[in-house]
Amino acid sequence: MIIGMFEQDFAAYMIFGLMLNIVFSILFGIHLSNNIGMQEMITSKGSKDQSLLIKISLFIPYAKMLITLYRVAILQLFFLNRGHTHKEFWIYMTHDETKS
């Protein structure tokens, strides 16, 4: 047993969580590309790597989906509600501020 459930149930939760993450990520990507433009996204993309915690969260059921929804909330609350654009959010997400 893993976390109080059988291995098959845990695997099913993981697979369903990954499927939900894929759906939310695709929808979020479509939303951004519709508002920014695919060519503009390609030219303005930075080289920021994902943190180790984000990479490890792939193995925790629903964690990646919640991270995607967190990014949607950041876009809405801290960028769009304050008058910033989708492109500024894209630059924030893809550029590493620690590098000069």
N, C-alpha and C positions, 0 to 999 in steps of 0.2 A: 504494500500500500504506500502511496505517495500522498502526503498532506491529507490523510483521512479518506482517500478514495482509491479505487482500483486503478491500475496502470492504464487500462483501456479507456476508462472515463477521463483520466487526466490527459491522455493523448487526444481524446476527442475534444476536450475543452481547449487544448493548445491549438489544434487544427482550426477549430471554429474561430478562435480569437485571431489567428493569423489571416483567415479569410476575411473577417471583419476589418482588420487592419488594411488589407489590400484594397478592399472596397472604399474605405474612407480615404486612403492615400490617393487612389485614382481620382476620386471625386474632388479632393482638395487640389490635386495637381491640375485637373481640368479647370477648376475655378480660377486658380492662379494664372494659368496660361490664357484663359479667356480675358482676364483683366490686364495682364501685362503684355502678352504676345510671346509666342514661342521663340522667335528670333531674338527678341529683347532679353528673354530669360537666359538664352544660351550665351549671349555676349556679355551679360552682366553677372554671370555666376562666378562666385569666388571658389576658393579651394579649401573651405573649412571642413574638417573631418568631424564625424559624429563622435560623441564621447563614448567611452567604454561602457557606461551604464546603459546608453541607448542600444548598443550592440548586444549586450547581455540580455536586455529586456525582451529580445526576440523569443527567448525560451520560457518566459513567464506568460501564462495565458492572459490575454486582453491587455497586457502592458503596452505593447506597441500601438494598439488602437487608442488607448487613453493618452499616449504621448501625441498622437496625431490630433486628437480632439483638443488637447492642451495647446497645440500650435494654432489651431483654428481660433481658440479663445484669445490667444495672444494677438493674432491678426485683428480680430474684431475689437477687443477692449483697448489695446495699447497702440494700435496703428490707425484703424479706420475711424474709431470714435474720436480720436484726437486730430483728425484732419490729414494724416499721412496717407501715402498711397500704397497700393499693393507692391509696387516696385521697391519702395523703401523697405517693406517687410522682407521681400526676397533678398535684398542686399544684406539685411540684418541676419537672415537665416544662413546665408552662404558665405559670408566674409568673416574672417577671424580678426577680431578687434585687438587681440594680444600681439599680433605680428605688425611690425611697422614697416 
